Amino acid sequence: MQPRMAGKRAEPVAGTSQGETRAASDVGLLEQVLSRNNLIAALKRVKANGGAPGIDGMTTGELDAYLKTHWPGIKETLLAGTYQPQPVRRVEIPKPNGGKRLPPHSA
C-alpha cells in the first residue's frame, strides 16, 4: 500500500530503487542539489536578497568569477565527501534592552 499525504500519493526519491543503498540515493540527491540549474537559481536568490559577504569577505559580485575558476574542484570534493568548509561568520542580534543574542542557528 502506498503512503498518502494530503490526498496525494507520496513519490519515491528520484534516482532510488528498492535495491539501491541509502548511500547511493544520498549521492544521487547530492548530485541533484549540485546540478548547474539548481546552483544558478540559488545564486540568483542570494544576489536578489542582497546576501552579505561570508567570513572570507567575498561579495556576491565576486562570487561569479570565483566559481567559474574553482567550482569543478569544489564539486569534486563535495561529491567525494572530503570538502572542508570555512568557518561561518557569527552574527549577533541587538535586543531592545541593549543586550545581544545569537540567532537560533548559530552555535
MOPAC internal coordinates of N, CA, C and O (Angstrom, degrees):
PM7 1SCF
backbone

  N    0.0000 0     0.00 0     0.00 0    0    0    0
  C    1.4434 1     0.00 0     0.00 0    1    0    0
  C    1.5293 1   108.23 1     0.00 0    2    1    0
  O    1.2310 1   120.06 1   -43.05 1    3    2    1
  N    1.3391 1   117.50 1   136.95 1    3    2    1
  C    1.4598 1   123.37 1   179.57 1    5    3    2
  C    1.5213 1   110.28 1   -81.70 1    6    5    3
  O    1.2310 1   119.17 1   -43.30 1    7    6    5
  N    1.3494 1   119.19 1   136.70 1    7    6    5
  C    1.4615 1   120.17 1   174.72 1    9    7    6
  C    1.5211 1   109.94 1   -66.13 1   10    9    7
  O    1.2310 1   120.43 1   -32.33 1   11   10    9
  N    1.3174 1   116.79 1   147.67 1   11   10    9
  C    1.4681 1   121.21 1   179.97 1   13   11   10
  C    1.5136 1   109.70 1  -117.22 1   14   13   11
  O    1.2310 1   121.42 1   -35.36 1   15   14   13
  N    1.3380 1   114.88 1   144.64 1   15   14   13
  C    1.4485 1   121.18 1   178.23 1   17   15   14
  C    1.5194 1   107.70 1  -139.27 1   18   17   15
  O    1.2310 1   120.31 1   -61.38 1   19   18   17
  N    1.3059 1   117.01 1   118.62 1   19   18   17
  C    1.4611 1   123.53 1   178.12 1   21   19   18
  C    1.5231 1   111.50 1    48.17 1   22   21   19
  O    1.2310 1   120.38 1  -137.03 1   23   22   21
  N    1.3329 1   116.88 1    42.97 1   23   22   21
  C    1.4519 1   120.66 1   176.62 1   25   23   22
  C    1.5178 1   114.15 1    78.90 1   26   25   23
  O    1.2310 1   119.76 1  -178.14 1   27   26   25
  N    1.3164 1   118.06 1     1.86 1   27   26   25
  C    1.4609 1   120.69 1   179.83 1   29   27   26
  C    1.5170 1   109.11 1  -115.96 1   30   29   27
  O    1.2310 1   121.07 1   -30.54 1   31   30   29
  N    1.3110 1   115.55 1   149.46 1   31   30   29
  C    1.4504 1   121.14 1   177.36 1   33   31   30
  C    1.5191 1   109.72 1   -75.74 1   34   33   31
  O    1.2310 1   120.42 1   -45.31 1   35   34   33
  N    1.3210 1   116.80 1   134.69 1   35   34   33
  C    1.4664 1   120.38 1   177.30 1   37   35   34
  C    1.5169 1   108.85 1   -69.05 1   38   37   35
  O    1.2310 1   120.23 1   -43.17 1   39   38   37
  N    1.3081 1   117.16 1   136.83 1   39   38   37
  C    1.4516 1   122.30 1  -179.73 1   41   39   38
  C    1.5173 1   110.09 1   -97.12 1   42   41   39
  O    1.2310 1   119.77 1   -35.76 1   43   42   41
  N    1.3284 1   118.05 1   144.24 1   43   42   41
  C    1.4583 1   119.31 1   176.03 1   45   43   42
  C    1.5231 1   110.34 1   -70.00 1   46   45   43
  O    1.2310 1   120.45 1   -22.56 1   47   46   45
  N    1.3196 1   116.75 1   157.44 1   47   46   45
  C    1.4577 1   121.39 1   177.02 1   49   47   46
  C    1.5187 1   108.06 1   -66.18 1   50   49   47
  O    1.2310 1   120.52 1   -45.92 1   51   50   49
  N    1.3362 1   116.61 1   134.08 1   51   50   49
  C    1.4580 1   121.22 1  -179.68 1   53   51   50
  C    1.5223 1   110.33 1   -56.28 1   54   53   51
  O    1.2310 1   120.76 1   -41.82 1   55   54   53
  N    1.3253 1   116.15 1   138.18 1   55   54   53
  C    1.4530 1   120.63 1   175.18 1   57   55   54
  C    1.5152 1   114.64 1    83.26 1   58   57   55
  O    1.2310 1   119.72 1  -174.36 1   59   58   57
  N    1.3475 1   118.15 1     5.64 1   59   58   57
  C    1.4616 1   118.60 1   179.80 1   61   59   58
  C    1.5170 1   110.02 1  -112.00 1   62   61   59
  O    1.2310 1   121.10 1   -27.07 1   63   62   61
  N    1.2875 1   115.50 1   152.93 1   63   62   61
  C    1.4544 1   122.13 1   173.03 1   65   63   62
  C    1.5135 1   107.26 1  -138.93 1   66   65   63
  O    1.2310 1   120.16 1   -10.97 1   67   66   65
  N    1.3073 1   117.30 1   169.03 1   67   66   65
  C    1.4538 1   119.43 1  -177.14 1   69   67   66
  C    1.5231 1   112.11 1   -60.00 1   70   69   67
  O    1.2310 1   119.40 1   147.84 1   71   70   69
  N    1.3192 1   118.74 1   -32.16 1   71   70   69
  C    1.4495 1   121.95 1  -178.09 1   73   71   70
  C    1.5195 1   113.64 1   -83.73 1   74   73   71
  O    1.2310 1   119.84 1   169.65 1   75   74   73
  N    1.3123 1   117.91 1   -10.35 1   75   74   73
  C    1.4592 1   121.37 1  -176.28 1   77   75   74
  C    1.5258 1   110.64 1   -81.20 1   78   77   75
  O    1.2310 1   120.38 1   -38.93 1   79   78   77
  N    1.3105 1   116.88 1   141.07 1   79   78   77
  C    1.4590 1   120.79 1  -178.79 1   81   79   78
  C    1.5199 1   110.55 1   -77.30 1   82   81   79
  O    1.2310 1   120.86 1   -17.55 1   83   82   81
  N    1.3230 1   115.97 1   162.45 1   83   82   81
  C    1.4723 1   122.21 1   177.44 1   85   83   82
  C    1.5271 1   110.26 1   -59.34 1   86   85   83
  O    1.2310 1   119.94 1   137.16 1   87   86   85
  N    1.3215 1   117.73 1   -42.84 1   87   86   85
  C    1.4660 1   121.13 1  -179.12 1   89   87   86
  C    1.5186 1   110.47 1   -61.90 1   90   89   87
  O    1.2310 1   119.83 1   138.71 1   91   90   89
  N    1.3174 1   117.93 1   -41.29 1   91   90   89
  C    1.4536 1   121.02 1   179.74 1   93   91   90
  C    1.5217 1   110.94 1   -65.37 1   94   93   91
  O    1.2310 1   120.09 1   141.14 1   95   94   93
  N    1.3395 1   117.44 1   -38.86 1   95   94   93
  C    1.4580 1   119.41 1   178.82 1   97   95   94
  C    1.5216 1   110.74 1   -70.13 1   98   97   95
  O    1.2310 1   119.99 1   146.62 1   99   98   97
  N    1.3503 1   117.63 1   -33.38 1   99   98   97
  C    1.4610 1   120.91 1   176.18 1  101   99   98
  C    1.5242 1   110.60 1   -64.23 1  102  101   99
  O    1.2310 1   120.32 1   138.73 1  103  102  101
  N    1.3309 1   117.00 1   -41.27 1  103  102  101
  C    1.4632 1   120.84 1   177.78 1  105  103  102
  C    1.5172 1   109.58 1   -63.27 1  106  105  103
  O    1.2310 1   119.94 1   138.15 1  107  106  105
  N    1.3236 1   117.72 1   -41.85 1  107  106  105
  C    1.4667 1   120.90 1   177.87 1  109  107  106
  C    1.5172 1   111.08 1   -61.34 1  110  109  107
  O    1.2310 1   120.26 1   139.09 1  111  110  109
  N    1.3174 1   117.10 1   -40.91 1  111  110  109
  C    1.4591 1   121.34 1   178.06 1  113  111  110
  C    1.5224 1   110.32 1   -66.14 1  114  113  111
  O    1.2310 1   120.35 1   136.92 1  115  114  113
  N    1.3323 1   116.93 1   -43.08 1  115  114  113
  C    1.4599 1   120.61 1   178.69 1  117  115  114
  C    1.5263 1   110.61 1   -61.80 1  118  117  115
  O    1.2310 1   119.99 1   139.73 1  119  118  117
  N    1.3251 1   117.62 1   -40.27 1  119  118  117
  C    1.4647 1   120.39 1   177.04 1  121  119  118
  C    1.5244 1   111.06 1   -62.14 1  122  121  119
  O    1.2310 1   120.07 1   142.52 1  123  122  121
  N    1.3341 1   117.46 1   -37.48 1  123  122  121
  C    1.4690 1   120.32 1   176.74 1  125  123  122
  C    1.5276 1   110.23 1   -66.22 1  126  125  123
  O    1.2310 1   120.17 1   136.43 1  127  126  125
  N    1.3265 1   117.27 1   -43.57 1  127  126  125
  C    1.4635 1   121.44 1   179.15 1  129  127  126
  C    1.5232 1   110.12 1   -60.88 1  130  129  127
  O    1.2310 1   120.43 1   140.08 1  131  130  129
  N    1.3248 1   116.78 1   -39.92 1  131  130  129
  C    1.4601 1   121.79 1  -176.48 1  133  131  130
  C    1.5250 1   113.61 1   -87.46 1  134  133  131
  O    1.2310 1   120.20 1  -172.06 1  135  134  133
  N    1.3241 1   117.23 1     7.94 1  135  134  133
  C    1.4695 1   119.72 1   179.68 1  137  135  134
  C    1.5248 1   110.55 1   -64.16 1  138  137  135
  O    1.2310 1   121.28 1   -30.13 1  139  138  137
  N    1.3049 1   115.15 1   149.87 1  139  138  137
  C    1.4618 1   121.62 1  -177.78 1  141  139  138
  C    1.5337 1   111.50 1   -54.70 1  142  141  139
  O    1.2310 1   120.22 1   131.63 1  143  142  141
  N    1.3301 1   117.19 1   -48.37 1  143  142  141
  C    1.4709 1   120.18 1  -177.74 1  145  143  142
  C    1.5243 1   111.71 1   -62.01 1  146  145  143
  O    1.2310 1   119.97 1   138.96 1  147  146  145
  N    1.3206 1   117.67 1   -41.04 1  147  146  145
  C    1.4585 1   121.07 1   179.68 1  149  147  146
  C    1.5239 1   111.12 1   -65.10 1  150  149  147
  O    1.2310 1   120.51 1   136.92 1  151  150  149
  N    1.3273 1   116.64 1   -43.08 1  151  150  149
  C    1.4647 1   120.08 1  -178.25 1  153  151  150
  C    1.5256 1   111.99 1   -70.41 1  154  153  151
  O    1.2310 1   120.08 1   144.16 1  155  154  153
  N    1.3218 1   117.46 1   -35.84 1  155  154  153
  C    1.4674 1   120.17 1   176.02 1  157  155  154
  C    1.5228 1   109.49 1   -63.37 1  158  157  155
  O    1.2310 1   120.16 1   136.43 1  159  158  157
  N    1.3276 1   117.29 1   -43.57 1  159  158  157
  C    1.4695 1   121.04 1   178.61 1  161  159  158
  C    1.5294 1   110.71 1   -62.84 1  162  161  159
  O    1.2310 1   120.06 1   138.81 1  163  162  161
  N    1.3321 1   117.50 1   -41.19 1  163  162  161
  C    1.4661 1   121.04 1   179.39 1  165  163  162
  C    1.5223 1   111.02 1   -64.69 1  166  165  163
  O    1.2310 1   120.05 1   137.27 1  167  166  165
  N    1.3173 1   117.50 1   -42.73 1  167  166  165
  C    1.4614 1   121.28 1   179.33 1  169  167  166
  C    1.5308 1   110.71 1   -63.47 1  170  169  167
  O    1.2310 1   120.31 1   140.22 1  171  170  169
  N    1.3152 1   117.01 1   -39.78 1  171  170  169
  C    1.4762 1   120.49 1   177.16 1  173  171  170
  C    1.5261 1   110.94 1   -61.80 1  174  173  171
  O    1.2310 1   120.27 1   139.47 1  175  174  173
  N    1.3390 1   117.09 1   -40.53 1  175  174  173
  C    1.4685 1   120.33 1   179.20 1  177  175  174
  C    1.5241 1   110.93 1   -65.73 1  178  177  175
  O    1.2310 1   120.37 1   138.22 1  179  178  177
  N    1.3275 1   116.90 1   -41.78 1  179  178  177
  C    1.4638 1   120.39 1   179.41 1  181  179  178
  C    1.5214 1   110.22 1   -62.86 1  182  181  179
  O    1.2310 1   120.40 1   136.47 1  183  182  181
  N    1.3312 1   116.84 1   -43.53 1  183  182  181
  C    1.4683 1   120.59 1   178.95 1  185  183  182
  C    1.5276 1   110.90 1   -64.75 1  186  185  183
  O    1.2310 1   120.57 1   138.53 1  187  186  185
  N    1.3285 1   116.51 1   -41.47 1  187  186  185
  C    1.4685 1   120.91 1  -177.79 1  189  187  186
  C    1.5239 1   112.08 1   -64.78 1  190  189  187
  O    1.2310 1   119.92 1   145.62 1  191  190  189
  N    1.3391 1   117.76 1   -34.38 1  191  190  189
  C    1.4630 1   118.67 1  -178.45 1  193  191  190
  C    1.5208 1   112.14 1   -93.66 1  194  193  191
  O    1.2310 1   120.52 1  -169.62 1  195  194  193
  N    1.3394 1   116.61 1    10.38 1  195  194  193
  C    1.4653 1   120.29 1   175.55 1  197  195  194
  C    1.5096 1   113.10 1    69.04 1  198  197  195
  O    1.2310 1   120.19 1  -138.77 1  199  198  197
  N    1.3264 1   117.24 1    41.23 1  199  198  197
  C    1.4586 1   122.19 1  -178.50 1  201  199  198
  C    1.5188 1   112.50 1   -48.18 1  202  201  199
  O    1.2310 1   120.65 1   -45.97 1  203  202  201
  N    1.3113 1   116.37 1   134.03 1  203  202  201
  C    1.4635 1   122.87 1  -178.35 1  205  203  202
  C    1.5258 1   110.11 1   -79.82 1  206  205  203
  O    1.2310 1   120.19 1   -26.53 1  207  206  205
  N    1.3249 1   117.25 1   153.47 1  207  206  205
  C    1.4653 1   120.08 1   175.64 1  209  207  206
  C    1.5201 1   110.89 1   -59.83 1  210  209  207
  O    1.2310 1   120.80 1   -29.29 1  211  210  209
  N    1.3176 1   116.08 1   150.71 1  211  210  209
  C    1.4506 1   121.40 1   176.79 1  213  211  210
  C    1.5121 1   110.60 1   -82.31 1  214  213  211
  O    1.2310 1   120.75 1    11.81 1  215  214  213
  N    1.3164 1   116.17 1  -168.19 1  215  214  213
  C    1.4572 1   121.28 1  -177.68 1  217  215  214
  C    1.5303 1   111.19 1   -62.37 1  218  217  215
  O    1.2310 1   120.31 1   156.05 1  219  218  217
  N    1.3461 1   117.00 1   -23.95 1  219  218  217
  C    1.4637 1   121.14 1   178.70 1  221  219  218
  C    1.5222 1   112.94 1   -81.39 1  222  221  219
  O    1.2310 1   120.14 1   173.88 1  223  222  221
  N    1.3482 1   117.34 1    -6.12 1  223  222  221
  C    1.4598 1   121.38 1   178.39 1  225  223  222
  C    1.5196 1   114.24 1    80.41 1  226  225  223
  O    1.2310 1   119.60 1  -176.96 1  227  226  225
  N    1.3451 1   118.37 1     3.04 1  227  226  225
  C    1.4592 1   121.40 1  -178.60 1  229  227  226
  C    1.5269 1   110.38 1   -73.84 1  230  229  227
  O    1.2310 1   121.03 1   -52.99 1  231  230  229
  N    1.3356 1   115.63 1   127.01 1  231  230  229
  C    1.4619 1   120.86 1   178.19 1  233  231  230
  C    1.5232 1   109.89 1   -84.25 1  234  233  231
  O    1.2310 1   120.73 1   -13.57 1  235  234  233
  N    1.3295 1   116.21 1   166.43 1  235  234  233
  C    1.4613 1   119.57 1   177.56 1  237  235  234
  C    1.5216 1   110.56 1   -63.86 1  238  237  235
  O    1.2310 1   119.99 1   150.52 1  239  238  237
  N    1.3233 1   117.62 1   -29.48 1  239  238  237
  C    1.4598 1   120.87 1   177.40 1  241  239  238
  C    1.5205 1   112.36 1   -66.22 1  242  241  239
  O    1.2310 1   120.12 1   146.81 1  243  242  241
  N    1.3080 1   117.37 1   -33.19 1  243  242  241
  C    1.4648 1   122.31 1   179.21 1  245  243  242
  C    1.5291 1   112.20 1   -81.77 1  246  245  243
  O    1.2310 1   121.17 1   161.04 1  247  246  245
  N    1.3205 1   115.36 1   -18.96 1  247  246  245
  C    1.4556 1   120.57 1  -173.79 1  249  247  246
  C    1.5275 1   112.86 1   -65.46 1  250  249  247
  O    1.2310 1   119.67 1   140.90 1  251  250  249
  N    1.3271 1   118.23 1   -39.10 1  251  250  249
  C    1.4664 1   120.89 1  -179.08 1  253  251  250
  C    1.5217 1   112.08 1   -54.66 1  254  253  251
  O    1.2310 1   120.52 1   127.22 1  255  254  253
  N    1.3338 1   116.61 1   -52.78 1  255  254  253
  C    1.4706 1   120.81 1  -178.32 1  257  255  254
  C    1.5312 1   110.54 1   -63.61 1  258  257  255
  O    1.2310 1   120.19 1   140.38 1  259  258  257
  N    1.3268 1   117.24 1   -39.62 1  259  258  257
  C    1.4573 1   121.30 1   179.69 1  261  259  258
  C    1.5264 1   110.51 1   -61.93 1  262  261  259
  O    1.2310 1   120.63 1   133.18 1  263  262  261
  N    1.3329 1   116.39 1   -46.82 1  263  262  261
  C    1.4609 1   120.01 1  -177.54 1  265  263  262
  C    1.5251 1   112.16 1   -67.23 1  266  265  263
  O    1.2310 1   120.08 1   145.87 1  267  266  265
  N    1.3212 1   117.45 1   -34.13 1  267  266  265
  C    1.4758 1   119.57 1   178.21 1  269  267  266
  C    1.5219 1   110.65 1   -60.05 1  270  269  267
  O    1.2310 1   120.53 1   144.85 1  271  270  269
  N    1.3096 1   116.60 1   -35.15 1  271  270  269
  C    1.4624 1   121.24 1  -179.06 1  273  271  270
  C    1.5230 1   112.28 1   -86.20 1  274  273  271
  O    1.2310 1   120.10 1   136.55 1  275  274  273
  N    1.3269 1   117.41 1   -43.45 1  275  274  273
  C    1.4634 1   121.30 1  -168.92 1  277  275  274
  C    1.5233 1   115.71 1  -101.96 1  278  277  275
  O    1.2310 1   119.15 1   167.61 1  279  278  277
  N    1.3346 1   119.22 1   -12.39 1  279  278  277
  C    1.4632 1   120.32 1  -173.41 1  281  279  278
  C    1.5291 1   114.08 1   -57.77 1  282  281  279
  O    1.2310 1   118.54 1   135.64 1  283  282  281
  N    1.3436 1   120.38 1   -44.36 1  283  282  281
  C    1.4756 1   117.64 1  -178.16 1  285  283  282
  C    1.5329 1   112.76 1   -55.80 1  286  285  283
  O    1.2310 1   119.81 1   138.11 1  287  286  285
  N    1.3164 1   117.97 1   -41.89 1  287  286  285
  C    1.4682 1   121.05 1   179.11 1  289  287  286
  C    1.5115 1   112.53 1   -68.82 1  290  289  287
  O    1.2310 1   120.48 1   140.18 1  291  290  289
  N    1.3454 1   116.68 1   -39.82 1  291  290  289
  C    1.4679 1   120.65 1   178.51 1  293  291  290
  C    1.5300 1   109.77 1   -63.04 1  294  293  291
  O    1.2310 1   120.66 1   133.86 1  295  294  293
  N    1.3360 1   116.35 1   -46.14 1  295  294  293
  C    1.4618 1   120.52 1  -179.31 1  297  295  294
  C    1.5285 1   110.59 1   -61.43 1  298  297  295
  O    1.2310 1   120.45 1   138.05 1  299  298  297
  N    1.3279 1   116.75 1   -41.95 1  299  298  297
  C    1.4611 1   120.90 1   179.66 1  301  299  298
  C    1.5276 1   111.15 1   -60.54 1  302  301  299
  O    1.2310 1   120.30 1   136.23 1  303  302  301
  N    1.3417 1   117.03 1   -43.77 1  303  302  301
  C    1.4714 1   119.30 1  -179.72 1  305  303  302
  C    1.5262 1   111.37 1   -69.77 1  306  305  303
  O    1.2310 1   120.00 1   146.67 1  307  306  305
  N    1.3382 1   117.61 1   -33.33 1  307  306  305
  C    1.4683 1   119.87 1   176.35 1  309  307  306
  C    1.5255 1   110.59 1   -64.63 1  310  309  307
  O    1.2310 1   120.43 1   132.99 1  311  310  309
  N    1.3274 1   116.78 1   -47.01 1  311  310  309
  C    1.4610 1   120.46 1  -179.05 1  313  311  310
  C    1.5311 1   111.77 1   -66.99 1  314  313  311
  O    1.2310 1   120.18 1   148.97 1  315  314  313
  N    1.3336 1   117.27 1   -31.03 1  315  314  313
  C    1.4660 1   121.12 1   178.97 1  317  315  314
  C    1.5249 1   112.07 1   -80.31 1  318  317  315
  O    1.2310 1   120.26 1   167.55 1  319  318  317
  N    1.3329 1   117.11 1   -12.45 1  319  318  317
  C    1.4568 1   120.78 1  -179.05 1  321  319  318
  C    1.5145 1   113.22 1    79.59 1  322  321  319
  O    1.2310 1   119.91 1  -161.09 1  323  322  321
  N    1.3286 1   117.78 1    18.91 1  323  322  321
  C    1.4666 1   120.81 1  -177.79 1  325  323  322
  C    1.5264 1   113.03 1  -111.13 1  326  325  323
  O    1.2310 1   119.48 1  -174.29 1  327  326  325
  N    1.3263 1   118.60 1     5.71 1  327  326  325
  C    1.4677 1   121.61 1  -178.95 1  329  327  326
  C    1.5278 1   110.49 1   -66.05 1  330  329  327
  O    1.2310 1   120.31 1   -46.34 1  331  330  329
  N    1.3203 1   117.02 1   133.66 1  331  330  329
  C    1.4579 1   122.92 1   176.98 1  333  331  330
  C    1.5246 1   108.12 1  -115.84 1  334  333  331
  O    1.2310 1   119.57 1   -77.36 1  335  334  333
  N    1.3386 1   118.43 1   102.64 1  335  334  333
  C    1.4648 1   120.45 1  -177.88 1  337  335  334
  C    1.5231 1   112.65 1   -68.27 1  338  337  335
  O    1.2310 1   120.97 1   -24.82 1  339  338  337
  N    1.3232 1   115.75 1   155.18 1  339  338  337
  C    1.4512 1   122.26 1   175.54 1  341  339  338
  C    1.5331 1   108.44 1   -76.89 1  342  341  339
  O    1.2310 1   119.79 1   -18.41 1  343  342  341
  N    1.3342 1   118.01 1   161.59 1  343  342  341
  C    1.4707 1   120.15 1   177.38 1  345  343  342
  C    1.5317 1   111.16 1   -59.48 1  346  345  343
  O    1.2310 1   120.95 1   -26.12 1  347  346  345
  N    1.3078 1   115.78 1   153.88 1  347  346  345
  C    1.4622 1   122.34 1   178.07 1  349  347  346
  C    1.5215 1   108.41 1   -92.06 1  350  349  347
  O    1.2310 1   120.82 1   -40.89 1  351  350  349
  N    1.3406 1   116.04 1   139.11 1  351  350  349
  C    1.4561 1   120.00 1   179.31 1  353  351  350
  C    1.5234 1   109.41 1   -71.46 1  354  353  351
  O    1.2310 1   120.39 1   -48.96 1  355  354  353
  N    1.3098 1   116.86 1   131.04 1  355  354  353
  C    1.4560 1   123.01 1  -179.04 1  357  355  354
  C    1.5279 1   109.38 1   -84.34 1  358  357  355
  O    1.2310 1   120.48 1   -45.80 1  359  358  357
  N    1.3221 1   116.68 1   134.20 1  359  358  357
  C    1.4629 1   122.34 1  -179.95 1  361  359  358
  C    1.5220 1   108.33 1  -123.95 1  362  361  359
  O    1.2310 1   120.63 1   -48.60 1  363  362  361
  N    1.3180 1   116.39 1   131.40 1  363  362  361
  C    1.4625 1   120.50 1   175.67 1  365  363  362
  C    1.5183 1   108.79 1  -105.01 1  366  365  363
  O    1.2310 1   120.99 1   -38.10 1  367  366  365
  N    1.3251 1   115.70 1   141.90 1  367  366  365
  C    1.4595 1   121.64 1  -178.98 1  369  367  366
  C    1.5237 1   108.49 1  -101.56 1  370  369  367
  O    1.2310 1   119.78 1   -60.55 1  371  370  369
  N    1.3581 1   118.02 1   119.45 1  371  370  369
  C    1.4693 1   119.40 1   178.09 1  373  371  370
  C    1.5319 1   110.80 1   -67.61 1  374  373  371
  O    1.2310 1   120.71 1   -40.10 1  375  374  373
  N    1.3235 1   116.25 1   139.90 1  375  374  373
  C    1.4562 1   122.58 1   179.19 1  377  375  374
  C    1.5265 1   109.39 1  -106.29 1  378  377  375
  O    1.2310 1   119.93 1   -24.58 1  379  378  377
  N    1.3402 1   117.75 1   155.42 1  379  378  377
  C    1.4736 1   121.04 1  -178.18 1  381  379  378
  C    1.5343 1   113.61 1   -58.30 1  382  381  379
  O    1.2310 1   119.94 1   150.92 1  383  382  381
  N    1.3312 1   117.73 1   -29.08 1  383  382  381
  C    1.4720 1   120.15 1  -178.48 1  385  383  382
  C    1.5328 1   112.75 1   -83.85 1  386  385  383
  O    1.2310 1   120.38 1  -173.05 1  387  386  385
  N    1.3235 1   116.88 1     6.95 1  387  386  385
  C    1.4592 1   120.90 1   178.74 1  389  387  386
  C    1.5138 1   114.12 1    95.24 1  390  389  387
  O    1.2310 1   120.13 1   169.25 1  391  390  389
  N    1.3288 1   117.36 1   -10.75 1  391  390  389
  C    1.4615 1   120.31 1   178.48 1  393  391  390
  C    1.5208 1   111.25 1   -81.46 1  394  393  391
  O    1.2310 1   121.09 1    -0.09 1  395  394  393
  N    1.3075 1   115.51 1   179.91 1  395  394  393
  C    1.4608 1   121.63 1   177.90 1  397  395  394
  C    1.5145 1   108.36 1  -137.58 1  398  397  395
  O    1.2310 1   120.90 1   -25.24 1  399  398  397
  N    1.3319 1   115.89 1   154.76 1  399  398  397
  C    1.4612 1   120.20 1   174.87 1  401  399  398
  C    1.5159 1   108.97 1  -145.68 1  402  401  399
  O    1.2310 1   121.10 1   -22.75 1  403  402  401
  N    1.3260 1   115.51 1   157.25 1  403  402  401
  C    1.4579 1   120.93 1   176.24 1  405  403  402
  C    1.5274 1   108.40 1   -84.04 1  406  405  403
  O    1.2310 1   120.21 1   -33.09 1  407  406  405
  N    1.3312 1   117.20 1   146.91 1  407  406  405
  C    1.4686 1   119.23 1   174.32 1  409  407  406
  C    1.5251 1   110.28 1   -61.75 1  410  409  407
  O    1.2310 1   119.59 1   -21.17 1  411  410  409
  N    1.3386 1   118.38 1   158.83 1  411  410  409
  C    1.4616 1   121.44 1  -176.25 1  413  411  410
  C    1.5316 1   113.68 1   -59.52 1  414  413  411
  O    1.2310 1   119.12 1   151.63 1  415  414  413
  N    1.3220 1   119.28 1   -28.37 1  415  414  413
  C    1.4550 1   120.94 1  -177.22 1  417  415  414
  C    1.5204 1   113.47 1   -83.80 1  418  417  415
  O    1.2310 1   119.35 1   174.31 1  419  418  417
  N    1.3220 1   118.85 1    -5.69 1  419  418  417
  C    1.4629 1   121.96 1   179.45 1  421  419  418
  C    1.5142 1   110.30 1   -89.51 1  422  421  419
  O    1.2310 1   121.51 1   -29.48 1  423  422  421
  N    1.3155 1   114.71 1   150.52 1  423  422  421
  C    1.4685 1   117.88 1   178.29 1  425  423  422
  C    1.5067 1   110.37 1  -120.42 1  426  425  423
  O    1.2310 1   120.10 1   180.00 1  427  426  425

